[in-house]
Structures are given as C-alpha cells and as structure tokens.
Amino acid sequence: MKKRIMALFLAAAVMAAGLMGCKSNSNETAELEESTEAPAEETEEPKEAAVNVDTTEASANNTWKPEKDPSEYKICCYWPAPDTFFDSYVLEGLEAFEADYGVDIEWVVGTEWTQDVENQMVEAKVAEGYNLFLIFGADTAGANALYSELYDAGCQVVNYAGLMDEPQKSASTLASDVYVQAYNSTKNLIELMGGEGQIINVLEQLSDVNTQKRQQGVEDAVAEYENVSIVQTVADISTVDQGYEKISDALTANAGATGIITTGGTASQGLANALADYYGTNQNVPHIYAGSMDQSNEVMEAIAQGHIDYTVAQNGWAMGYVSSLILCMLSDGWEANEFGQFIDTGYLFIDQSNSETWQTGIEENAANLIATLETDWFTK
C-alpha cells in the first residue's frame, strides 16, 4: 500500500488553500498514518492492474545517460487535485523512473483544480530549489503564464496529461490526442449500436480546451452516420457526484437513447455509478451501449458487469516516466526539436476480452515512445 503524506505550506496564502498531497522528506511535511487493516468480511474493491514497463529494450535506442549526480536533478511533479488517474498510473511512472535512474522526484497534488493554487504551490517549490517541472496545467491559458515565469527563473518545464492553449509555453506536451480518442471512441460506440440510434454525449468542463476537442471529436464522428444523432449533451461535470446526478437525469429523460459516451475520467466514474443504479432498478430495460475513459475501479467493475462496453485507456505511466526522462535530458543540454511540441502518448480500448491483459499494450506503447526520444523529438 502506498503511503500518503500531507504537507502544510507555511505561507499564509497557501495555508488558506489547505492541505496538499506531497512526497517529501522536508520539515514542512507531517506524515499521516494509514491503517493497513480491512474488515475480514468486507468485499475487496477491484484493483487496477499495475503497469511495469521493461525499458531495457527501449534504452538500446536511447543513449542518454545522466551526466550529473542523481541528486542534482531537482524534479517536481504537480497534479492539480486528488485523482485516480494520477494515483494509479502517473505516480507509477514516476516511481519507475526513480528506480531506474536513482533520481528522487518530488510530487505534489493540489487541493483544488485552480490556477491560483497551482501557481502558489509550484512557486514554493522553485523557492526550495526545484528547477525541473512536469505539470498538468490547471487552466489551459493561465498555466502558460506560469510556465513562462518558470523559464524566466531558469527552470525547464514539460506539460503533461492535458493540452494547453497555443502557443505552448513548455518544451513539450506529453498527452493523449484527445480529439482522436474521442472520435475513435465514438466510432467504436456507433459500430456497437449497429450504425444507428441516439447518443447521450457526456462532457466535463466546457471551458477547457481538452473538453472542447473531445466534444468536436464526438460530433465529427456522429456526423458521418446518417442514422445516428446526439439526443442530449450533458456538460460541466467536475466531480463524480455531479456526473452521477447529471447522467442519471439524462438516462431518465432520454428513454429512447441507445448509446452514451463519456470522454473524461471523472464523468466516466459517474457513468459507472449511474448505470449500476439504472440497471439495478430497471432490470428489464434494453442495454444502452456505453463507452468511457480511463480505468478507475468503478469503470473496470462496470465493464465486468456488462454495464459499460469498453473504456479508452490513456498512457499515464508514460506521462510520468517519459516526462521525467525528458526533463533530465533538457537539464543535460538537450533541446526540443520544436519548442512546445506535442508528443502523443497513445491509447487503447479495454473491454471484457482484454480487461486482464490491457497493461501489455500500455507497456509496448511506452517502450516504443522512449526509443524515439533521441531520433524524433530531441537533439543534443
């Protein structure tokens, strides 16, 4: 079981934001004990499969070796708020990189998804001496301003897990191509529907550029089918509970819908919970074909139960591992072939047929990406 540590910043502005999750050995942190006991009769939650990428083969095509003592690479990873995707995938990539190269990575999870909190916490880490940052921007415009500030302070930045407004103000962005994912996920759903029917399209925050691209992907795919339409678009979901409530209402209001799609991880957890109740209280209703995003416990259990037909797995492991590798390369004098370049970390579909083996595909994608860093993306 991973240990959870919470840190309290002394600065009054940050203290007002509350506690943050942070792996650290500094005097500013206080360790919270975690019980390892579980009631004997309690049913164990389904576990998300761990990704354990063997990077040996990929390293054959990547000649980078640390030019400094590992302690000189001062890496900090920031994620805006508590989230399953970070805990289950990105963090494993960070830990694997630490094990492979002996570089210690400070990771910080913010208290809320706002740029103000992100700015305060990241700036505090600069003051502590960190100069290599992988950051998921809380705001697609505001994060670029933070990145510019970091470069002015002599830091290097890799943006990961989400797109930023153009022009990008980080050396690279490592993320999924969210338009392509949403487009192909919708096509997959429509094929399951037999090429006809009505779809409920579930989105998260419409102000976010990633959500906008996902919306466009869904709509473009639907437009290719004469007998398919979007019966309702549900949006502005920022919590699992919001997703559950809005999706439950949409299912009730659209009894004729034959498909439902979520293209964000939080909304997908809400979908899984809503469908569990939907089928639990309406056992004779026709099956609604459902496609989701990411591999949360709720989603994987819904796939096992047949409530969700498939989910789209992003490569969070690669986002954590490869971003850290790139930052060390930048620290050693490597440069991005094109500043602000987008590096697609890929994805794959998970359904009942590969729900126990999907991590193999994630591993292959990550290893292949590592092997292309020096040939396609960076120059010494």
C-alpha positions, 0 to 999 in steps of 0.5 A: 500500500502506498503511503500518503503524506500531507504537507502544510505550506507555511505561507499564509496564502497557501495555508488558506488553500489547505492541505496538499498531497506531497512526497517529501522528506522536508520539515514542512511535511507531517506524515499521516498514518494509514491503517493497513487493516480491512474488515475480514468480511468486507468485499475487496474493491477491484484493483487496477492492474499495475503497469511495469514497463521493461525499458531495457529494450527501449534504452538500446535506442536511447543513449542518454545517460545522466551526466550529473549526480542523481541528486542534482536533478531537482524534479517536481511533479504537480497534479492539480487535485486528488485523482485516480488517474494520477494515483494509479498510473502517473505516480507509477511512472514516476516511481519507475523512473526513480528506480531506474535512474536513482533520481528522487522526484518530488510530487505534489497534488493540489487541493483544488483544480485552480490556477491560483493554487497551482501557481502558489504551490509550484512557486514554493517549490522553485523557492526550495530549489526545484528547477525541473517541472512536469505539470498538468496545467490547471487552466489551459491559458493561465498555466502558460503564464506560469510556465513562462515565469518558470523559464524566466527563473531558469527552470525547464518545464514539460506539460503533461496529461492535458493540452494547453492553449497555443502557443505552448509555453513548455518544451513539450506536451506529453498527452493523449490526442484527445480529439482522436480518442474521442472520435475513435471512441465514438466510432467504436460506440456507433459500430456497437449500436449497429450504425444507428440510434441516439447518443447521450454525449457526456462532457466535463468542463466546457471551458477547457480546451481538452473538453472542447476537442473531445466534444468536436471529436464526438460530433465529427464522428456522429456526423458521418452516420446518417442514422445516428444523432446526439439526443442530449449533451450533458456538460460541466461535470467536475466531480463524480457526484455531479456526473452521477446526478447529471447522467442519471437525469439524462438516462431518465429523460432520454428513454429512447437513447441507445448509446452514451459516451463519456470522454473524461475520467471523472464523468466516466466514474459517474457513468459507472455509478449511474448505470449500476443504479439504472440497471439495478432498478430497471432490470428489464430495460434494453442495454444502452451501449456505453463507452468511457475513459480511463480505468478507475475501479468503478469503470473496470467493475462496470465493464465486468458487469456488462454495464459499460462496453469498453473504456479508452485507456490513456498512457499515464505511466508514460506521462510520468516516466517519459516526462521525467526522462525528458526533463533530465535530458533538457537539464543535460543540454538537450533541446526540443526539436520544436519548442512546445511540441506535442508528443502523443502518448497513445491509447487503447480500448479495454473491454471484457476480452482484454480487461486482464491483459490491457497493461501489455499494450500500455507497456509496448506503447511506452517502450516504443515512445522512449526509443524515439526520444533521441531520433524524433523529438530531441537533439543534443 
